[in-house]
Amino acid sequence: MGLNVIVGVPAHADLVVIGELLEQAGAHQWIGPDPAEVRGAEYEMWGYSGLHAVRRLAVHLAANGRLPEPLDGSRRAADDPLLTEVYRSLPGDPPGPFDHLIHHSDCEGYYVPVDFARVVVDEKAPGGHLGSSVRLLAEVRRIAEALGLPEDLDPDSEEVVDAADDEDPAAEGWRRYGVESHDCLRLLEAAKLSVSTGAAIAFT
């Protein structure tokens, strides 16, 4: 079972809850565009493991200012001790540099194109968290910069897919982190579309 990131999914059933949560957070309200006027998109991630691999890079960048060594076939990103420790904690106050990427369900919930610093953590929110796609875009861009990953690369290109299929520790630059680079590009696509159209992002 894979992980898809959808932009433009109707969130009408959750609009009232999202509005209440944004108000409590002191953020601008969000209604969302007319679905008939927005061309939605669906982006296939490299499974759940790909998202956790990107988050692993984030926690190491936040803690050490540098990327960790690439994973090998014997290790899973979700088992990384530093990532596990961060998953067990709540978003920081003040917010950490990658809170919107890290502190969010990996299978449900929304990012809305409203700029607010702290991730909203509330059991009323679908998935328990509400994130900002504005902040998500900025955070993933920081990871892409650390990878040396050009934003204009096509995640479906042979170059990117080959790097993700056969990660080579002897490769250079972003190619050492093929899966992470693929999913960074996917998240960048989704966040850019969300911000430009005013539509929400949903994980499914």
C-alpha positions as CSV (number, residue, x, y, z in Angstrom):
1,M,0.0,0.0,0.0
2,G,1.5,3.3,-1.1
3,L,1.3,6.9,0.1
4,N,-0.2,9.5,-2.2
5,V,-0.2,13.3,-1.7
6,I,-3.3,15.0,-3.1
7,V,-3.7,18.7,-3.8
8,G,-7.2,20.0,-4.4
9,V,-9.0,17.4,-2.5
10,P,-12.4,18.8,-1.3
11,A,-12.1,19.4,2.5
12,H,-15.7,20.7,2.9
13,A,-16.6,18.2,5.6
14,D,-13.6,19.5,7.7
15,L,-13.9,23.2,6.9
16,V,-15.5,24.1,10.2
17,V,-12.9,22.2,12.2
18,I,-10.1,23.7,10.2
19,G,-11.5,27.2,10.6
20,E,-11.8,26.7,14.4
21,L,-8.2,25.4,14.7
22,L,-6.8,28.3,12.6
23,E,-8.7,30.8,14.7
24,Q,-7.3,29.2,17.9
25,A,-3.8,29.4,16.4
26,G,-4.3,33.1,15.6
27,A,-3.9,32.4,11.9
28,H,-5.7,33.7,8.9
29,Q,-8.8,31.9,7.9
30,W,-8.9,29.6,4.9
31,I,-11.9,28.7,2.8
32,G,-10.3,27.1,-0.2
33,P,-10.9,27.6,-3.8
34,D,-14.0,26.4,-5.8
35,P,-13.1,22.8,-6.7
36,A,-14.5,23.4,-10.2
37,E,-11.8,26.1,-10.7
38,V,-8.8,24.2,-9.4
39,R,-7.1,21.5,-11.3
40,G,-6.2,19.0,-8.6
41,A,-3.2,16.7,-8.7
42,E,-2.1,13.5,-7.1
43,Y,1.5,12.7,-6.4
44,E,2.8,9.2,-5.6
45,M,5.4,9.1,-3.0
46,W,8.1,6.4,-2.6
47,G,5.8,4.6,-0.1
48,Y,5.7,5.6,3.6
49,S,9.4,4.8,3.9
50,G,10.2,7.6,1.5
51,L,8.5,10.2,3.6
52,H,10.2,8.9,6.8
53,A,13.5,9.0,4.9
54,V,13.0,12.7,4.1
55,R,12.1,13.4,7.7
56,R,15.3,11.6,8.8
57,L,17.3,14.1,6.9
58,A,15.4,16.9,8.5
59,V,16.0,15.8,12.1
60,H,19.7,15.4,11.4
61,L,20.0,18.8,9.7
62,A,18.2,20.4,12.7
63,A,20.4,18.6,15.2
64,N,23.8,18.7,13.5
65,G,23.6,21.0,10.6
66,R,24.5,18.2,8.2
67,L,23.0,15.3,6.4
68,P,23.4,11.8,7.9
69,E,25.0,9.0,6.0
70,P,22.7,7.4,3.4
71,L,20.7,4.4,4.6
72,D,21.7,1.0,3.5
73,G,19.4,-2.0,2.9
74,S,19.7,-3.2,6.5
75,R,18.3,0.0,8.1
76,R,14.9,1.7,8.0
77,A,14.6,5.5,8.3
78,A,11.8,5.1,10.9
79,D,14.2,3.2,13.2
80,D,16.7,6.1,13.3
81,P,17.2,6.9,17.0
82,L,17.1,10.6,16.5
83,L,14.0,10.5,14.3
84,T,12.3,8.1,16.8
85,E,13.0,10.6,19.6
86,V,11.5,13.5,17.7
87,Y,8.4,11.5,16.8
88,R,7.8,10.9,20.5
89,S,7.9,14.6,21.2
90,L,5.5,17.5,20.5
91,P,6.3,20.4,18.2
92,G,8.7,22.7,19.9
93,D,8.1,26.2,21.3
94,P,9.6,28.1,19.6
95,P,9.0,25.9,16.5
96,G,11.8,23.8,15.1
97,P,13.1,24.3,11.6
98,F,11.2,21.3,10.2
99,D,8.2,20.9,12.4
100,H,5.6,21.1,9.6
101,L,7.3,18.3,7.7
102,I,7.9,16.1,10.7
103,H,5.0,16.6,13.0
104,H,2.1,15.4,10.8
105,S,0.4,12.2,10.2
106,D,1.9,10.1,7.4
107,C,-1.5,8.8,6.3
108,E,-4.2,11.5,6.8
109,G,-4.8,15.1,7.6
110,Y,-4.3,18.4,5.9
111,Y,-1.8,21.1,5.0
112,V,-3.5,24.4,4.2
113,P,-1.9,27.4,2.4
114,V,-1.9,29.7,5.4
115,D,1.3,30.8,7.0
116,F,1.4,29.9,10.7
117,A,4.5,29.0,12.7
118,R,3.4,26.3,15.0
119,V,1.9,23.0,13.8
120,V,-1.6,22.8,15.2
121,V,-1.9,19.7,17.4
122,D,-5.5,18.8,18.3
123,E,-7.5,15.6,18.4
124,K,-10.2,17.4,16.4
125,A,-7.9,17.8,13.5
126,P,-8.0,14.9,10.9
127,G,-4.8,12.9,11.7
128,G,-4.3,15.0,14.9
129,H,-2.3,17.7,13.2
130,L,-2.9,20.6,10.9
131,G,0.1,21.9,8.9
132,S,0.9,24.9,6.8
133,S,1.8,24.2,3.1
134,V,3.6,27.6,3.1
135,R,5.9,26.3,5.9
136,L,6.2,22.9,4.3
137,L,7.5,24.4,1.1
138,A,10.1,26.4,2.9
139,E,11.2,23.4,5.0
140,V,11.5,21.0,2.1
141,R,13.4,23.6,0.1
142,R,16.0,23.7,2.9
143,I,16.4,19.9,2.6
144,A,16.7,20.2,-1.2
145,E,19.4,22.8,-0.8
146,A,21.3,20.6,1.6
147,L,21.1,17.8,-1.0
148,G,22.1,20.0,-3.9
149,L,18.9,19.0,-5.5
150,P,17.6,21.2,-8.4
151,E,14.0,22.0,-7.9
152,D,13.3,21.7,-11.6
153,L,14.1,18.0,-11.8
154,D,11.2,15.7,-12.8
155,P,10.7,13.1,-10.1
156,D,9.4,10.7,-12.8
157,S,12.6,11.2,-14.9
158,E,14.8,8.2,-15.5
159,E,17.6,10.0,-13.7
160,V,15.7,10.4,-10.5
161,V,13.9,7.0,-10.6
162,D,17.2,5.2,-11.3
163,A,18.8,6.9,-8.3
164,A,15.9,5.9,-6.0
165,D,15.8,2.3,-7.3
166,D,19.5,1.7,-6.8
167,E,20.9,4.1,-4.2
168,D,24.7,4.1,-4.6
169,P,26.7,5.2,-1.6
170,A,29.6,6.0,-4.0
171,A,27.4,8.4,-5.9
172,E,27.7,12.1,-5.4
173,G,25.4,14.9,-4.4
174,W,21.7,14.2,-4.3
175,R,22.1,10.9,-6.1
176,R,23.5,9.4,-2.8
177,Y,20.0,9.9,-1.5
178,G,17.8,8.8,-4.3
179,V,14.6,8.0,-2.4
180,E,14.8,11.1,-0.3
181,S,15.4,13.2,-3.4
182,H,12.5,11.7,-5.2
183,D,10.1,12.4,-2.3
184,C,11.6,15.9,-1.8
185,L,10.7,16.7,-5.4
186,R,7.2,15.3,-4.9
187,L,6.6,17.4,-1.7
188,L,7.9,20.5,-3.5
189,E,5.4,19.9,-6.4
190,A,2.5,19.5,-4.0
191,A,3.4,22.4,-1.7
192,K,4.0,24.8,-4.7
193,L,0.6,23.9,-6.2
194,S,-1.1,24.3,-2.9
195,V,0.4,27.8,-2.3
196,S,-0.2,28.9,-5.9
197,T,-3.9,27.7,-6.0
198,G,-5.0,28.1,-2.4
199,A,-5.9,24.4,-2.3
200,A,-5.2,22.0,0.6
201,I,-2.8,19.1,0.6
202,A,-4.0,15.8,2.0
203,F,-2.1,12.6,2.7
204,T,-3.9,9.4,1.7
